[in-house]
Amino acid sequence: MNPEGTWVQALQLDKAATHAFIAMIAAMHNSLARWADTSTIDFHRFQAVKSINERLNLEGKDDSKPISDGLVVAVALLVNIETFIGSLSAAAAHMSGLKRMVDLRGGIVDGFKHSSILQRSISWADYSYATAAHKPVAFPFIPQLASSLALHDRFTSRSMLANMEPLGFKDLTIQNREAVELFELLFSITECINNFDYASLESTFGQRIQVSDSIYMIEWRLCQLEHVSRTRQSWRRSGSVPVLPSIEADDTQPRFPSPTDLSDVLIYAAHLFLHLAIRGQPPSAQRHRALAEALMSSLYDPVLALDLLSEPKPYGSSESQLASTDPAHSPTATLAGYIHNSEISHPGMTRLFRDELHANILLWALFIGSCVRIPVVVNEYSVLGGDQHNFFITALKNYCRMRNILEKEVLLTKLKDVMWLHSWCEHQFGLVWGEIADGLRPYVTAGGQVNAPMGRDQQEQRQ
């Protein structure tokens, strides 16, 4: 957001912006430390609001005393703070005030063209609220902030070739070409950051500007695609868009079910990755709740098609006590009994394994969802009672079983085939692997017996 590096210096000149900035840092610290004490946030947030209200008695009354840059930045930060902690009603109020202030200054494009950092800070507040509240962005596109890094064609050609093959219901596809194009740009951003020379910041000024401009552009377009997706889903729920028969329909030809489209999955997973890895937002922040739930909803069709939430086939009591001395009953022989039911029952599994790109994108999306660790609120009215993390972990674990991904290095290779931001992904991968490793396959005890991981029902019965 601040490739010029002038953010802190500007804050020191404005009291309201300084208090708002400290409150934002305190909110991020609380999220990282899982600290429930909000006294620091509340104090500086109150001081920021107090200072803003005092200055509004003087600023913005007429053209002779316009609203200052510092006041606009302070309100933009308050939008981010309230969004970050999940207080969407307060964020909406601040967003309304921010929109009014920007309009009084002549709009975000013309009124703030003297400072790209101001435009970026306002846009980030806009993006934050739009994604957390499932709303369209409030401010228009800023052409001066938008540019694209060179694309690598890492996904486009492979995806198009995969889609050219005959596809059935249990096959995976990505039909939205714009989603793939944005994923290409996200990969370019990630690779640029991976190769960034932090020891030579001054010499990379132009590169930082281009990365920041690419981030601005991709988030703008992701917000637009998500708004289109929400509108389409709303139409479907209301039944306002009837399904019309195709003029090319031929009843004499056999009909095949449509493949499972991962377009929305790709959009929401990419947006989460942008916020978590690229923008560095803490995984436990409440601001991720809406995006994570949107990703869960987009996974509805793939999860049902591939049966990713079912418990694995349980071992029988006799099968779980086999000695390794009998070749017919060796641990490797019993692995066949541990195969997930969907591996046997899904006729599209051969196609699934052949289509590594789309299958790995689904795997990557489940991994990104598993990185979100928002605290569960008891009796919360939301998807799965708010336990988003358990949903993603369960689906990821079952999908690894289905694809016979039982080793850490194999899973790592599959994820790196899609997108990988070195330090962030390595840390998150270690955490996620620690949660799924014990449940991926049977293991042999010191006594030579095979033990299979128990499902949740079996664990509850034992307790």
Phi, psi and omega per residue, in radians:
M1 nan -0.451 -3.028
N2 -2.272 1.167 -3.112
P3 -1.183 -0.389 -3.140
E4 -1.285 -0.399 3.116
G5 1.328 0.438 -3.081
T6 -1.907 0.196 -3.004
W7 -1.150 -0.924 -3.060
V8 -1.146 -0.693 3.133
Q9 -1.050 -0.715 -3.138
A10 -1.198 -0.608 -3.125
L11 -1.112 -0.588 -3.066
Q12 -1.122 -0.231 -3.091
L13 -1.662 -0.072 -3.060
D14 -2.341 2.162 -3.073
K15 -1.158 -0.836 -3.102
A16 -1.092 -0.780 -3.138
A17 -1.143 -0.633 3.133
T18 -1.117 -0.830 3.121
H19 -1.101 -0.711 3.136
A20 -1.135 -0.675 3.128
F21 -1.145 -0.740 3.115
I22 -1.117 -0.693 3.103
A23 -1.100 -0.647 3.111
M24 -1.144 -0.757 3.106
I25 -1.103 -0.711 3.124
A26 -1.114 -0.685 3.121
A27 -1.122 -0.722 3.110
M28 -1.168 -0.677 3.109
H29 -1.107 -0.775 3.123
N30 -1.055 -0.694 -3.130
S31 -1.181 -0.751 3.136
L32 -1.159 -0.688 -3.080
A33 -1.558 -0.025 -3.055
R34 0.936 0.804 -3.056
W35 -1.799 2.207 -3.078
A36 -1.535 -0.181 -3.119
D37 -1.284 1.974 -3.096
T38 -1.827 0.271 -3.050
S39 -1.076 -0.719 3.134
T40 -1.153 -0.760 3.096
I41 -1.038 -0.850 -3.070
D42 -1.101 -0.702 -3.111
F43 -1.108 -0.910 -3.072
H44 -1.263 -0.538 3.056
R45 -1.138 -0.742 3.101
F46 -1.104 -0.751 3.140
Q47 -1.125 -0.650 3.111
A48 -1.144 -0.803 3.130
V49 -1.108 -0.717 3.119
K50 -1.061 -0.809 3.140
S51 -1.136 -0.684 3.118
I52 -1.092 -0.811 -3.120
N53 -1.112 -0.674 3.115
E54 -1.102 -0.742 -3.076
R55 -1.342 -0.400 3.082
L56 -1.209 -0.292 3.037
N57 -1.256 -0.304 -3.107
L58 -1.989 -0.640 -3.051
E59 -1.659 2.578 3.055
G60 1.407 0.090 3.141
K61 -1.322 -0.626 3.109
D62 -2.684 3.118 -3.071
D63 -1.181 -0.358 -3.121
S64 -1.285 -0.383 -3.135
K65 -2.351 1.340 -3.115
P66 -1.245 2.862 3.087
I67 -1.146 2.307 -3.044
S68 -1.351 2.807 3.075
D69 -1.051 -0.740 -3.105
G70 -1.059 -0.646 3.131
L71 -1.168 -0.709 3.121
V72 -1.131 -0.764 3.118
V73 -1.083 -0.723 -3.132
A74 -1.064 -0.782 3.139
V75 -1.180 -0.674 3.090
A76 -1.064 -0.701 3.096
L77 -1.152 -0.657 3.107
L78 -1.120 -0.641 3.047
V79 -1.043 -0.785 3.129
N80 -1.115 -0.723 -3.124
I81 -1.078 -0.905 -3.092
E82 -1.127 -0.650 3.069
T83 -1.143 -0.725 -3.096
F84 -1.055 -0.736 -3.086
I85 -1.582 -0.003 3.066
G86 1.541 0.236 3.119
S87 -1.608 1.386 -2.982
L88 -1.271 -0.504 3.111
S89 -1.155 -0.749 3.086
A90 -1.173 -0.675 3.108
A91 -1.088 -0.667 3.122
A92 -1.119 -0.702 3.123
A93 -1.124 -0.793 3.119
H94 -1.159 -0.631 3.129
M95 -1.126 -0.682 3.090
S96 -1.099 -0.749 3.097
G97 -1.134 -0.693 3.118
L98 -1.106 -0.750 3.122
K99 -1.057 -0.735 3.134
R100 -1.127 -0.749 3.137
M101 -1.102 -0.774 -3.130
V102 -1.119 -0.704 3.108
D103 -1.098 -0.690 3.119
L104 -1.137 -0.454 3.122
R105 -1.525 0.007 3.111
G106 1.784 0.191 3.117
G107 1.668 2.774 -3.045
I108 -1.233 -0.504 -3.099
V109 -1.368 -0.923 -3.070
D110 -1.553 -0.648 -3.067
G111 -1.256 -0.346 -3.091
F112 -2.223 0.412 -3.127
K113 -1.192 -0.220 3.115
H114 -1.333 -0.235 -3.068
S115 -2.543 1.898 3.105
S116 -1.201 -0.496 3.134
I117 -1.163 -0.613 3.063
L118 -1.171 -0.736 3.106
Q119 -1.097 -0.703 3.140
R120 -1.175 -0.717 -3.116
S121 -1.169 -0.684 3.083
I122 -1.150 -0.745 -3.134
S123 -1.133 -0.682 3.132
W124 -1.128 -0.683 3.055
A125 -1.090 -0.720 3.123
D126 -1.088 -0.839 3.118
Y127 -1.082 -0.736 -3.097
S128 -1.052 -0.854 -3.116
Y129 -1.209 -0.704 -3.113
A130 -1.054 -0.757 -3.109
T131 -1.305 -0.626 -3.105
A132 -1.321 -0.505 -3.075
A133 -1.866 0.084 -3.098
H134 0.967 0.854 3.137
K135 -2.094 2.727 3.007
P136 -1.248 2.738 3.124
V137 -1.131 2.613 -3.055
A138 -1.610 -0.458 -3.037
F139 -1.868 2.634 -3.127
P140 -1.263 2.898 3.123
F141 -1.143 2.457 -3.135
I142 -1.924 1.746 -3.068
P143 -1.031 -0.571 -3.096
Q144 -1.133 -0.393 -3.094
L145 -1.694 -0.007 -3.003
A146 -1.947 2.144 2.984
S147 -2.688 2.884 -3.057
S148 -2.144 2.363 2.951
L149 -1.187 2.848 3.098
A150 -1.116 2.394 3.140
L151 -1.584 2.686 -3.015
H152 -1.857 -0.143 -3.017
D153 0.932 0.859 3.109
R154 -1.422 -0.485 -3.026
F155 -2.109 -0.571 -2.946
T156 -1.048 -0.939 -3.088
S157 -1.128 -0.745 -3.135
R158 -1.106 -0.714 -3.138
S159 -1.169 -0.716 3.133
M160 -1.128 -0.710 3.111
L161 -1.130 -0.706 3.124
A162 -1.123 -0.642 -3.121
N163 -1.284 -0.254 -3.141
M164 -1.345 -0.303 3.133
E165 -1.408 2.737 3.079
P166 -1.052 2.276 -3.059
L167 -2.107 2.438 3.072
G168 -2.030 -3.065 -3.019
F169 -1.021 -0.696 -3.075
K170 -1.546 0.035 3.048
D171 -1.488 2.706 -3.103
L172 -1.865 2.474 3.129
T173 -2.567 2.848 3.001
I174 -2.262 1.869 -3.041
Q175 -1.541 -0.422 -3.077
N176 -1.454 1.846 -3.102
R177 -1.185 -0.554 3.126
E178 -1.162 -0.637 3.100
A179 -1.077 -0.730 3.111
V180 -1.155 -0.696 3.124
E181 -1.085 -0.738 3.102
L182 -1.163 -0.594 3.098
F183 -1.157 -0.613 3.036
E184 -1.060 -0.760 3.133
L185 -1.157 -0.691 3.106
L186 -1.100 -0.655 3.079
F187 -1.114 -0.713 3.119
S188 -1.104 -0.715 3.091
I189 -1.079 -0.801 -3.120
T190 -1.084 -0.798 3.140
E191 -1.138 -0.631 3.112
C192 -1.125 -0.719 3.107
I193 -1.190 -0.694 3.111
N194 -1.026 -0.614 -3.080
N195 -1.739 0.201 -3.064
F196 -1.243 2.397 -3.137
D197 -1.634 1.668 -3.095
Y198 -1.269 -0.219 3.121
A199 -1.455 -0.111 -3.096
S200 -2.395 1.169 -3.057
L201 -1.142 -0.715 -3.073
E202 -1.123 -0.659 -3.102
S203 -1.317 -0.217 -3.112
T204 -1.878 0.351 -3.100
F205 -1.002 -0.822 -3.137
G206 -1.090 -0.666 3.128
Q207 -1.159 -0.704 3.120
R208 -1.113 -0.688 3.102
I209 -1.075 -0.766 -3.101
Q210 -1.177 -0.679 3.084
V211 -1.105 -0.793 3.140
S212 -1.083 -0.723 3.106
D213 -1.134 -0.645 3.106
S214 -1.176 -0.670 3.092
I215 -1.105 -0.755 3.109
Y216 -1.032 -0.799 -3.069
M217 -1.179 -0.750 -3.093
I218 -1.189 -0.631 3.137
E219 -1.225 -0.641 3.071
W220 -1.026 -0.826 -3.084
R221 -1.240 -0.597 3.064
L222 -1.111 -0.736 3.106
C223 -1.074 -0.677 3.114
Q224 -1.146 -0.772 3.139
L225 -1.127 -0.668 3.127
E226 -1.175 -0.649 3.080
H227 -1.118 -0.734 3.085
V228 -1.081 -0.738 3.135
S229 -1.107 -0.765 3.123
R230 -1.112 -0.701 3.116
T231 -1.106 -0.750 3.127
R232 -1.098 -0.748 3.115
Q233 -1.133 -0.653 3.109
S234 -1.117 -0.719 3.096
W235 -1.096 -0.708 -3.133
R236 -1.135 -0.744 -3.132
R237 -1.146 -0.632 -3.125
S238 -1.438 -0.210 -3.132
G239 1.248 0.374 -3.091
S240 -1.441 -0.135 3.111
V241 -2.087 1.582 -3.126
P242 -1.187 2.608 3.097
V243 -1.437 2.054 -3.099
L244 -1.637 2.494 3.096
P245 -1.173 2.518 -3.138
S246 -1.331 2.436 3.112
I247 -1.248 -0.236 -3.132
E248 -1.705 0.118 -3.083
A249 -1.113 2.378 3.140
D250 -2.277 1.853 -3.069
D251 -1.188 -0.262 -3.125
T252 -1.385 -0.312 -3.117
Q253 -1.662 2.512 3.104
P254 -1.140 2.465 -3.124
R255 -1.737 2.373 3.129
F256 -1.972 2.469 3.130
P257 -1.158 2.670 -3.124
S258 -1.221 2.616 3.076
P259 -1.235 2.902 3.139
T260 -1.471 2.022 -3.062
D261 -1.500 2.227 3.139
L262 -1.748 0.266 -3.043
S263 -1.032 -0.892 -3.138
D264 -1.169 -0.627 3.071
V265 -1.014 -0.791 -3.140
L266 -1.104 -0.728 -3.112
I267 -1.098 -0.881 -3.070
Y268 -1.270 -0.629 3.090
A269 -1.160 -0.695 3.097
A270 -1.105 -0.695 -3.139
H271 -1.181 -0.706 3.076
L272 -1.094 -0.766 3.111
F273 -1.063 -0.690 3.116
L274 -1.063 -0.757 -3.130
H275 -1.297 -0.734 -3.054
L276 -1.333 -0.950 -3.004
A277 -1.542 -0.855 -3.055
I278 -1.335 -0.845 -3.131
R279 -1.496 -0.203 3.015
G280 1.260 0.555 3.103
Q281 -1.370 2.392 -3.123
P282 -1.016 2.397 -3.099
P283 -1.096 -0.365 -3.106
S284 -1.631 0.086 -3.115
A285 -1.217 2.442 3.139
Q286 -1.102 -0.390 -3.100
R287 -1.053 -0.376 -3.104
H288 -1.469 -0.140 -3.007
R289 -1.021 -0.815 -3.075
A290 -1.155 -0.754 3.126
L291 -1.134 -0.695 3.130
A292 -1.140 -0.711 3.106
E293 -1.174 -0.630 3.084
A294 -1.136 -0.682 3.081
L295 -1.129 -0.721 3.087
M296 -1.045 -0.777 -3.141
S297 -1.114 -0.683 3.137
S298 -1.193 -0.376 3.131
L299 -1.476 0.008 -3.073
Y300 -0.964 -0.893 -3.115
D301 -1.166 -0.849 3.106
P302 -1.057 -0.682 -3.119
V303 -1.125 -0.739 3.124
L304 -1.239 -0.731 -3.105
A305 -1.106 -0.661 -3.084
L306 -1.770 -0.023 3.082
D307 0.991 0.939 -3.005
L308 -1.500 -0.120 -3.137
L309 -1.840 0.001 3.115
S310 -1.343 2.584 3.062
E311 -1.189 2.597 3.093
P312 -1.149 2.791 3.135
K313 -1.054 2.096 -3.067
P314 -1.269 2.658 3.036
Y315 -1.338 2.538 2.955
G316 -1.339 2.825 -3.079
S317 -1.090 -0.620 3.138
S318 -1.302 -0.630 -3.108
E319 -1.196 -0.471 -3.081
S320 -1.458 -0.028 -3.102
Q321 -2.137 0.575 -3.077
L322 -1.469 2.429 3.114
A323 -1.500 2.574 -3.100
S324 -1.382 -0.119 -3.123
T325 -1.304 -0.366 3.132
D326 -1.599 2.003 -3.089
P327 -0.991 -0.653 -3.111
A328 -1.212 -0.405 -3.102
H329 -2.071 0.613 -3.139
S330 -1.309 2.825 3.110
P331 -0.971 -0.670 -3.137
T332 -1.201 -0.576 3.129
A333 -1.194 -0.584 -3.102
T334 -1.379 -0.138 3.128
L335 -1.071 -0.507 3.139
A336 -1.084 -0.562 3.116
G337 -1.263 -0.216 -3.098
Y338 -1.679 -0.073 -3.109
I339 -1.074 2.365 3.117
H340 -1.061 2.458 -3.111
N341 -0.922 -0.625 -3.057
S342 -1.183 -0.399 3.102
E343 -1.166 -0.525 -3.103
I344 -1.554 -0.695 -2.982
S345 -1.500 -0.273 -3.068
H346 -1.612 1.930 3.126
P347 -1.186 -0.284 -3.122
G348 -1.529 0.113 -3.064
M349 -1.155 -0.603 3.101
T350 -1.067 -0.754 3.089
R351 -1.111 -0.662 -3.114
L352 -1.063 -0.835 -3.112
F353 -1.171 -0.574 -3.127
R354 -1.250 -0.584 -3.129
D355 -1.532 1.332 -3.076
E356 -1.126 -0.644 -3.064
L357 -1.106 -0.991 -3.089
H358 -1.147 -0.652 3.094
A359 -1.134 -0.705 3.127
N360 -1.241 -0.547 3.065
I361 -1.143 -0.721 3.064
L362 -1.098 -0.744 3.100
L363 -1.052 -0.774 3.139
W364 -1.115 -0.717 3.128
A365 -1.105 -0.706 3.092
L366 -1.150 -0.640 3.089
F367 -1.131 -0.798 3.135
I368 -1.087 -0.739 3.079
G369 -1.073 -0.615 3.132
S370 -1.202 -0.327 3.133
C371 -1.336 -0.313 3.114
V372 -1.344 2.226 -3.077
R373 -2.295 1.006 3.112
I374 -1.287 2.288 3.128
P375 -0.985 2.413 -3.134
V376 -1.338 2.300 3.093
V377 -1.720 2.134 -3.112
V378 -1.111 2.386 3.124
N379 1.111 0.369 3.118
E380 -1.299 2.401 3.124
Y381 -1.581 1.623 3.093
S382 -2.805 -3.119 -3.108
V383 -1.032 2.246 3.137
L384 0.962 0.554 3.129
G385 1.121 0.352 3.105
G386 1.577 -0.085 -3.106
D387 -1.488 1.237 -3.108
Q388 -1.176 -0.708 -3.063
H389 -1.041 -0.755 -3.126
N390 -1.129 -0.623 3.088
F391 -1.036 -0.882 -3.093
F392 -1.186 -0.712 3.131
I393 -1.090 -0.770 3.139
T394 -1.105 -0.804 -3.138
A395 -1.136 -0.710 3.123
L396 -1.115 -0.773 -3.130
K397 -1.094 -0.782 -3.135
N398 -1.200 -0.591 3.114
Y399 -1.223 -0.623 3.045
C400 -1.108 -0.735 3.086
R401 -1.066 -0.788 -3.097
M402 -1.040 -0.692 -3.103
R403 -1.616 0.135 3.120
N404 1.059 0.618 3.061
I405 -1.629 1.649 -3.008
L406 -1.951 -0.187 -3.098
E407 -1.960 2.574 -3.106
K408 -1.045 -0.757 -3.093
E409 -1.155 -0.601 3.134
V410 -1.172 -0.803 3.106
L411 -1.080 -0.715 3.132
L412 -1.053 -0.740 3.130
T413 -1.114 -0.720 3.136
K414 -1.110 -0.735 -3.122
L415 -1.200 -0.708 3.125
K416 -1.182 -0.376 3.069
D417 -1.147 -0.332 -3.138
V418 -1.754 -1.309 -3.102
M419 -2.755 2.465 -3.007
W420 -2.666 1.984 3.011
L421 -1.688 1.976 -2.821
H422 -0.796 -1.260 -2.981
S423 -1.138 -0.769 -3.100
W424 -1.153 -0.852 -3.100
C425 -1.144 -0.654 3.131
E426 -1.081 -0.756 3.122
H427 -1.131 -0.830 -3.119
Q428 -1.165 -0.629 3.130
F429 -1.104 -0.694 3.091
G430 -1.066 -0.713 3.132
L431 -1.181 -0.791 -3.101
V432 -1.185 -0.739 3.129
W433 -1.071 -0.647 3.101
G434 -1.067 -0.450 -3.133
E435 -1.530 -0.484 -3.046
I436 -1.845 -0.284 -2.979
A437 -1.054 -0.791 -3.066
D438 -1.164 -0.368 -3.094
G439 -1.742 0.124 -3.050
L440 -1.472 -0.542 -3.084
R441 -2.770 2.864 3.068
P442 -1.188 2.805 3.072
Y443 -2.369 2.775 -3.089
V444 -1.752 2.225 -3.140
T445 -1.403 3.030 3.132
A446 -1.092 -0.456 3.133
G447 -1.493 0.093 3.099
G448 1.443 0.247 3.141
Q449 -1.708 2.661 3.132
V450 -1.676 2.196 3.067
N451 -2.010 2.288 3.085
A452 -1.783 2.577 3.070
P453 -1.097 2.417 -3.111
M454 -1.533 2.524 3.003
G455 -1.300 3.051 -3.094
R456 -1.093 -0.701 -3.135
D457 -1.105 -0.710 3.132
Q458 -1.153 -0.686 3.117
Q459 -1.111 -0.706 3.139
E460 -1.172 -0.644 3.115
Q461 -1.143 -0.692 3.127
R462 -1.115 -0.671 3.139
Q463 -1.231 nan nan
